[in-house]
Amino acid sequence: MLFLTLQSSAKGIPPALAELRQTVATQLQPPTGFQQELASQAEEGGLISPGDWSEGSEKWTHAWSAICQVLPCLLLHARLYCTI
């Protein structure tokens, strides 16, 4: 059904994607330990300075917001091209 919805929308953001984006932006919370693990890996890889993504920091809030903006597209892509 989701695939049909996307095909029928020739312009703009497909309704299913818009709804998914809204849900993710307002309701998704990082799983326990996610922030610490992601920050650790980003620091180890030289992507951020130590402490940049400490929990509750403005930089972490921006990083989580960016993750939430990309996640619906990744989920949609997985739904369209992967079978479970």
A tleap script that builds the chain and sets N, CA, C and O, in Angstrom:
source leaprc.protein.ff14SB
mol = sequence {
  NMET LEU PHE LEU THR LEU GLN SER SER ALA
  LYS GLY ILE PRO PRO ALA LEU ALA GLU LEU
  ARG GLN THR VAL ALA THR GLN LEU GLN PRO
  PRO THR GLY PHE GLN GLN GLU LEU ALA SER
  GLN ALA GLU GLU GLY GLY LEU ILE SER PRO
  GLY ASP TRP SER GLU GLY SER GLU LYS TRP
  THR HIE ALA TRP SER ALA ILE CYS GLN VAL
  LEU PRO CYS LEU LEU LEU HIE ALA ARG LEU
  TYR CYS THR CILE
}
set mol.1.N position { 0.817 -1.204 0.000 }
set mol.1.CA position { 0.000 0.000 0.000 }
set mol.1.C position { 0.853 1.257 0.000 }
set mol.1.O position { 0.540 2.222 -0.696 }
set mol.2.N position { 1.926 1.250 0.775 }
set mol.2.CA position { 2.799 2.403 0.844 }
set mol.2.C position { 3.392 2.699 -0.523 }
set mol.2.O position { 3.494 3.862 -0.913 }
set mol.3.N position { 3.783 1.665 -1.253 }
set mol.3.CA position { 4.354 1.843 -2.575 }
set mol.3.C position { 3.354 2.501 -3.512 }
set mol.3.O position { 3.720 3.377 -4.295 }
set mol.4.N position { 2.098 2.088 -3.437 }
set mol.4.CA position { 1.068 2.686 -4.286 }
set mol.4.C position { 0.864 4.155 -3.947 }
set mol.4.O position { 0.681 4.982 -4.841 }
set mol.5.N position { 0.894 4.478 -2.672 }
set mol.5.CA position { 0.744 5.873 -2.253 }
set mol.5.C position { 1.868 6.722 -2.831 }
set mol.5.O position { 1.633 7.834 -3.304 }
set mol.6.N position { 3.084 6.199 -2.792 }
set mol.6.CA position { 4.220 6.953 -3.303 }
set mol.6.C position { 4.151 7.110 -4.815 }
set mol.6.O position { 4.491 8.171 -5.339 }
set mol.7.N position { 3.724 6.088 -5.514 }
set mol.7.CA position { 3.636 6.173 -6.963 }
set mol.7.C position { 2.586 7.187 -7.389 }
set mol.7.O position { 2.768 7.875 -8.394 }
set mol.8.N position { 1.512 7.291 -6.657 }
set mol.8.CA position { 0.426 8.164 -7.061 }
set mol.8.C position { 0.716 9.635 -6.800 }
set mol.8.O position { 0.012 10.502 -7.316 }
set mol.9.N position { 1.743 9.930 -6.005 }
set mol.9.CA position { 2.084 11.312 -5.700 }
set mol.9.C position { 3.205 11.775 -6.618 }
set mol.9.O position { 4.370 11.449 -6.389 }
set mol.10.N position { 2.863 12.529 -7.653 }
set mol.10.CA position { 3.849 12.960 -8.630 }
set mol.10.C position { 4.605 14.207 -8.177 }
set mol.10.O position { 5.731 14.435 -8.621 }
set mol.11.N position { 4.015 15.010 -7.310 }
set mol.11.CA position { 4.634 16.265 -6.884 }
set mol.11.C position { 4.717 16.331 -5.365 }
set mol.11.O position { 3.892 15.751 -4.659 }
set mol.12.N position { 5.718 17.041 -4.876 }
set mol.12.CA position { 5.821 17.276 -3.441 }
set mol.12.C position { 6.213 16.039 -2.663 }
set mol.12.O position { 6.643 15.030 -3.220 }
set mol.13.N position { 6.053 16.150 -1.378 }
set mol.13.CA position { 6.381 15.051 -0.472 }
set mol.13.C position { 5.208 14.081 -0.425 }
set mol.13.O position { 4.076 14.498 -0.179 }
set mol.14.N position { 5.457 12.792 -0.657 }
set mol.14.CA position { 4.378 11.811 -0.574 }
set mol.14.C position { 3.742 11.842 0.820 }
set mol.14.O position { 4.451 12.020 1.811 }
set mol.15.N position { 2.433 11.673 0.911 }
set mol.15.CA position { 1.748 11.726 2.203 }
set mol.15.C position { 2.327 10.759 3.241 }
set mol.15.O position { 2.434 11.100 4.418 }
set mol.16.N position { 2.696 9.559 2.803 }
set mol.16.CA position { 3.243 8.584 3.753 }
set mol.16.C position { 4.561 9.074 4.339 }
set mol.16.O position { 4.817 8.882 5.528 }
set mol.17.N position { 5.397 9.701 3.525 }
set mol.17.CA position { 6.672 10.214 4.008 }
set mol.17.C position { 6.458 11.401 4.936 }
set mol.17.O position { 7.132 11.513 5.960 }
set mol.18.N position { 5.545 12.271 4.598 }
set mol.18.CA position { 5.248 13.421 5.449 }
set mol.18.C position { 4.758 12.965 6.827 }
set mol.18.O position { 5.169 13.515 7.849 }
set mol.19.N position { 3.893 11.974 6.847 }
set mol.19.CA position { 3.383 11.454 8.124 }
set mol.19.C position { 4.492 10.799 8.933 }
set mol.19.O position { 4.572 10.985 10.147 }
set mol.20.N position { 5.344 10.038 8.268 }
set mol.20.CA position { 6.458 9.383 8.947 }
set mol.20.C position { 7.429 10.415 9.514 }
set mol.20.O position { 7.908 10.268 10.639 }
set mol.21.N position { 7.717 11.447 8.744 }
set mol.21.CA position { 8.600 12.513 9.225 }
set mol.21.C position { 8.038 13.177 10.480 }
set mol.21.O position { 8.774 13.428 11.435 }
set mol.22.N position { 6.754 13.457 10.479 }
set mol.22.CA position { 6.113 14.103 11.629 }
set mol.22.C position { 6.183 13.216 12.867 }
set mol.22.O position { 6.477 13.692 13.964 }
set mol.23.N position { 5.916 11.939 12.690 }
set mol.23.CA position { 5.954 10.998 13.810 }
set mol.23.C position { 7.362 10.903 14.390 }
set mol.23.O position { 7.546 10.953 15.606 }
set mol.24.N position { 8.344 10.767 13.519 }
set mol.24.CA position { 9.727 10.657 13.980 }
set mol.24.C position { 10.162 11.935 14.694 }
set mol.24.O position { 10.780 11.875 15.756 }
set mol.25.N position { 9.841 13.086 14.114 }
set mol.25.CA position { 10.280 14.364 14.685 }
set mol.25.C position { 9.668 14.636 16.051 }
set mol.25.O position { 10.297 15.288 16.885 }
set mol.26.N position { 8.463 14.155 16.294 }
set mol.26.CA position { 7.782 14.495 17.540 }
set mol.26.C position { 7.789 13.388 18.586 }
set mol.26.O position { 7.580 13.664 19.767 }
set mol.27.N position { 8.025 12.143 18.181 }
set mol.27.CA position { 7.866 11.049 19.134 }
set mol.27.C position { 9.097 10.176 19.341 }
set mol.27.O position { 9.189 9.489 20.358 }
set mol.28.N position { 10.035 10.180 18.418 }
set mol.28.CA position { 11.178 9.286 18.512 }
set mol.28.C position { 12.181 9.779 19.549 }
set mol.28.O position { 12.541 10.956 19.565 }
set mol.29.N position { 12.622 8.889 20.399 }
set mol.29.CA position { 13.650 9.168 21.394 }
set mol.29.C position { 14.801 8.189 21.154 }
set mol.29.O position { 14.568 7.044 20.766 }
set mol.30.N position { 16.044 8.632 21.384 }
set mol.30.CA position { 17.161 7.704 21.169 }
set mol.30.C position { 17.105 6.554 22.165 }
set mol.30.O position { 16.780 6.754 23.336 }
set mol.31.N position { 17.421 5.349 21.698 }
set mol.31.CA position { 17.447 4.200 22.610 }
set mol.31.C position { 18.517 4.394 23.687 }
set mol.31.O position { 19.478 5.137 23.492 }
set mol.32.N position { 18.345 3.737 24.793 }
set mol.32.CA position { 19.307 3.803 25.890 }
set mol.32.C position { 20.699 3.445 25.383 }
set mol.32.O position { 20.888 2.411 24.743 }
set mol.33.N position { 21.653 4.290 25.667 }
set mol.33.CA position { 23.035 4.050 25.288 }
set mol.33.C position { 23.400 4.499 23.881 }
set mol.33.O position { 24.580 4.529 23.530 }
set mol.34.N position { 22.407 4.848 23.070 }
set mol.34.CA position { 22.657 5.227 21.677 }
set mol.34.C position { 23.536 6.468 21.589 }
set mol.34.O position { 24.514 6.490 20.842 }
set mol.35.N position { 23.190 7.493 22.349 }
set mol.35.CA position { 23.933 8.747 22.304 }
set mol.35.C position { 25.384 8.513 22.693 }
set mol.35.O position { 26.296 9.001 22.025 }
set mol.36.N position { 25.599 7.775 23.764 }
set mol.36.CA position { 26.957 7.535 24.233 }
set mol.36.C position { 27.768 6.749 23.207 }
set mol.36.O position { 28.927 7.075 22.952 }
set mol.37.N position { 27.175 5.731 22.627 }
set mol.37.CA position { 27.878 4.902 21.648 }
set mol.37.C position { 28.173 5.679 20.371 }
set mol.37.O position { 29.276 5.589 19.832 }
set mol.38.N position { 27.204 6.438 19.887 }
set mol.38.CA position { 27.410 7.223 18.680 }
set mol.38.C position { 28.473 8.293 18.904 }
set mol.38.O position { 29.338 8.498 18.053 }
set mol.39.N position { 28.413 8.975 20.045 }
set mol.39.CA position { 29.413 9.996 20.364 }
set mol.39.C position { 30.799 9.368 20.467 }
set mol.39.O position { 31.774 9.932 19.970 }
set mol.40.N position { 30.891 8.220 21.099 }
set mol.40.CA position { 32.171 7.533 21.242 }
set mol.40.C position { 32.761 7.188 19.871 }
set mol.40.O position { 33.948 7.407 19.627 }
set mol.41.N position { 31.936 6.653 18.990 }
set mol.41.CA position { 32.405 6.281 17.650 }
set mol.41.C position { 32.786 7.517 16.831 }
set mol.41.O position { 33.780 7.496 16.105 }
set mol.42.N position { 32.012 8.578 16.943 }
set mol.42.CA position { 32.305 9.812 16.205 }
set mol.42.C position { 33.602 10.448 16.706 }
set mol.42.O position { 34.393 10.960 15.913 }
set mol.43.N position { 33.819 10.414 18.017 }
set mol.43.CA position { 35.069 10.934 18.586 }
set mol.43.C position { 36.251 10.094 18.124 }
set mol.43.O position { 37.285 10.627 17.722 }
set mol.44.N position { 36.088 8.777 18.185 }
set mol.44.CA position { 37.155 7.859 17.791 }
set mol.44.C position { 37.523 8.042 16.319 }
set mol.44.O position { 38.688 7.916 15.943 }
set mol.45.N position { 36.530 8.339 15.498 }
set mol.45.CA position { 36.764 8.543 14.077 }
set mol.45.C position { 37.212 9.950 13.724 }
set mol.45.O position { 37.455 10.249 12.555 }
set mol.46.N position { 37.324 10.821 14.727 }
set mol.46.CA position { 37.776 12.183 14.495 }
set mol.46.C position { 36.719 13.096 13.894 }
set mol.46.O position { 37.045 14.162 13.371 }
set mol.47.N position { 35.457 12.691 13.963 }
set mol.47.CA position { 34.382 13.511 13.408 }
set mol.47.C position { 33.970 14.651 14.327 }
set mol.47.O position { 33.525 15.702 13.867 }
set mol.48.N position { 34.121 14.437 15.621 }
set mol.48.CA position { 33.769 15.458 16.609 }
set mol.48.C position { 34.846 15.509 17.678 }
set mol.48.O position { 35.636 14.576 17.823 }
set mol.49.N position { 34.871 16.597 18.418 }
set mol.49.CA position { 35.800 16.723 19.544 }
set mol.49.C position { 35.202 16.031 20.762 }
set mol.49.O position { 33.981 15.949 20.888 }
set mol.50.N position { 36.056 15.528 21.667 }
set mol.50.CA position { 35.535 14.891 22.872 }
set mol.50.C position { 34.564 15.817 23.615 }
set mol.50.O position { 34.853 16.993 23.837 }
set mol.51.N position { 33.441 15.275 23.983 }
set mol.51.CA position { 32.436 16.020 24.733 }
set mol.51.C position { 31.462 16.814 23.892 }
set mol.51.O position { 30.504 17.371 24.429 }
set mol.52.N position { 31.679 16.885 22.571 }
set mol.52.CA position { 30.773 17.661 21.715 }
set mol.52.C position { 29.323 17.195 21.815 }
set mol.52.O position { 28.396 18.004 21.845 }
set mol.53.N position { 29.148 15.889 21.867 }
set mol.53.CA position { 27.788 15.354 21.882 }
set mol.53.C position { 27.402 14.834 23.265 }
set mol.53.O position { 26.754 13.793 23.376 }
set mol.54.N position { 27.789 15.539 24.301 }
set mol.54.CA position { 27.387 15.097 25.631 }
set mol.54.C position { 25.867 15.216 25.741 }
set mol.54.O position { 25.248 16.114 25.170 }
set mol.55.N position { 25.300 14.299 26.482 }
set mol.55.CA position { 23.839 14.241 26.597 }
set mol.55.C position { 23.276 15.566 27.087 }
set mol.55.O position { 23.732 16.121 28.087 }
set mol.56.N position { 22.282 16.061 26.368 }
set mol.56.CA position { 21.636 17.310 26.722 }
set mol.56.C position { 22.283 18.545 26.120 }
set mol.56.O position { 21.740 19.645 26.230 }
set mol.57.N position { 23.447 18.377 25.477 }
set mol.57.CA position { 24.123 19.532 24.900 }
set mol.57.C position { 23.402 19.999 23.632 }
set mol.57.O position { 22.663 19.243 23.002 }
set mol.58.N position { 23.631 21.234 23.285 }
set mol.58.CA position { 23.006 21.792 22.078 }
set mol.58.C position { 23.484 21.049 20.828 }
set mol.58.O position { 22.709 20.815 19.900 }
set mol.59.N position { 24.763 20.683 20.813 }
set mol.59.CA position { 25.299 19.957 19.654 }
set mol.59.C position { 24.648 18.585 19.518 }
set mol.59.O position { 24.365 18.138 18.406 }
set mol.60.N position { 24.407 17.908 20.659 }
set mol.60.CA position { 23.734 16.610 20.589 }
set mol.60.C position { 22.293 16.786 20.100 }
set mol.60.O position { 21.804 15.992 19.298 }
set mol.61.N position { 21.631 17.813 20.580 }
set mol.61.CA position { 20.256 18.084 20.148 }
set mol.61.C position { 20.200 18.292 18.644 }
set mol.61.O position { 19.291 17.791 17.982 }
set mol.62.N position { 21.158 19.024 18.100 }
set mol.62.CA position { 21.205 19.240 16.648 }
set mol.62.C position { 21.511 17.933 15.907 }
set mol.62.O position { 20.920 17.654 14.863 }
set mol.63.N position { 22.433 17.140 16.449 }
set mol.63.CA position { 22.766 15.859 15.817 }
set mol.63.C position { 21.550 14.929 15.803 }
set mol.63.O position { 21.261 14.303 14.783 }
set mol.64.N position { 20.837 14.837 16.935 }
set mol.64.CA position { 19.652 13.976 17.007 }
set mol.64.C position { 18.576 14.471 16.041 }
set mol.64.O position { 17.900 13.667 15.400 }
set mol.65.N position { 18.420 15.768 15.937 }
set mol.65.CA position { 17.454 16.334 15.007 }
set mol.65.C position { 17.794 15.948 13.566 }
set mol.65.O position { 16.904 15.611 12.786 }
set mol.66.N position { 19.080 15.997 13.217 }
set mol.66.CA position { 19.505 15.613 11.868 }
set mol.66.C position { 19.237 14.126 11.619 }
set mol.66.O position { 18.795 13.745 10.536 }
set mol.67.N position { 19.504 13.297 12.620 }
set mol.67.CA position { 19.230 11.859 12.498 }
set mol.67.C position { 17.742 11.642 12.249 }
set mol.67.O position { 17.359 10.834 11.403 }
set mol.68.N position { 16.912 12.361 12.983 }
set mol.68.CA position { 15.458 12.217 12.834 }
set mol.68.C position { 14.966 12.708 11.477 }
set mol.68.O position { 13.936 12.238 10.995 }
set mol.69.N position { 15.675 13.635 10.855 }
set mol.69.CA position { 15.280 14.111 9.537 }
set mol.69.C position { 15.615 13.098 8.453 }
set mol.69.O position { 14.895 12.990 7.460 }
set mol.70.N position { 16.697 12.359 8.633 }
set mol.70.CA position { 17.140 11.390 7.638 }
set mol.70.C position { 16.440 10.040 7.817 }
set mol.70.O position { 16.184 9.342 6.836 }
set mol.71.N position { 16.134 9.675 9.041 }
set mol.71.CA position { 15.587 8.356 9.341 }
set mol.71.C position { 14.339 7.995 8.533 }
set mol.71.O position { 14.273 6.872 8.033 }
set mol.72.N position { 13.352 8.870 8.374 }
set mol.72.CA position { 12.176 8.476 7.584 }
set mol.72.C position { 12.530 8.071 6.153 }
set mol.72.O position { 11.935 7.139 5.611 }
set mol.73.N position { 13.470 8.746 5.549 }
set mol.73.CA position { 13.883 8.396 4.184 }
set mol.73.C position { 14.542 7.024 4.161 }
set mol.73.O position { 14.309 6.235 3.246 }
set mol.74.N position { 15.362 6.740 5.165 }
set mol.74.CA position { 16.000 5.428 5.241 }
set mol.74.C position { 14.976 4.330 5.457 }
set mol.74.O position { 15.050 3.271 4.833 }
set mol.75.N position { 14.017 4.584 6.343 }
set mol.75.CA position { 12.975 3.595 6.595 }
set mol.75.C position { 12.119 3.365 5.360 }
set mol.75.O position { 11.764 2.229 5.044 }
set mol.76.N position { 11.794 4.429 4.673 }
set mol.76.CA position { 10.990 4.323 3.470 }
set mol.76.C position { 11.746 3.560 2.399 }
set mol.76.O position { 11.173 2.699 1.732 }
set mol.77.N position { 13.017 3.862 2.226 }
set mol.77.CA position { 13.846 3.171 1.252 }
set mol.77.C position { 13.897 1.684 1.573 }
set mol.77.O position { 13.755 0.851 0.678 }
set mol.78.N position { 14.099 1.345 2.836 }
set mol.78.CA position { 14.152 -0.057 3.246 }
set mol.78.C position { 12.817 -0.746 2.985 }
set mol.78.O position { 12.792 -1.903 2.567 }
set mol.79.N position { 11.733 -0.064 3.221 }
set mol.79.CA position { 10.397 -0.632 3.019 }
set mol.79.C position { 10.138 -0.905 1.545 }
set mol.79.O position { 9.508 -1.904 1.200 }
set mol.80.N position { 10.616 -0.028 0.679 }
set mol.80.CA position { 10.363 -0.184 -0.746 }
set mol.80.C position { 11.238 -1.231 -1.409 }
set mol.80.O position { 10.806 -1.882 -2.360 }
set mol.81.N position { 12.451 -1.404 -0.928 }
set mol.81.CA position { 13.399 -2.248 -1.622 }
set mol.81.C position { 13.797 -3.518 -0.887 }
set mol.81.O position { 14.540 -4.335 -1.430 }
set mol.82.N position { 13.325 -3.697 0.316 }
set mol.82.CA position { 13.677 -4.900 1.080 }
set mol.82.C position { 12.403 -5.668 1.410 }
set mol.82.O position { 11.354 -5.084 1.681 }
set mol.83.N position { 12.522 -6.962 1.379 }
set mol.83.CA position { 11.412 -7.792 1.805 }
set mol.83.C position { 11.796 -8.461 3.114 }
set mol.83.O position { 12.926 -8.915 3.291 }
set mol.84.N position { 10.845 -8.513 4.019 }
set mol.84.CA position { 11.111 -9.095 5.337 }
set mol.84.C position { 10.493 -10.474 5.399 }
set mol.84.O position { 10.595 -11.150 6.422 }
savepdb mol mol.pdb
quit
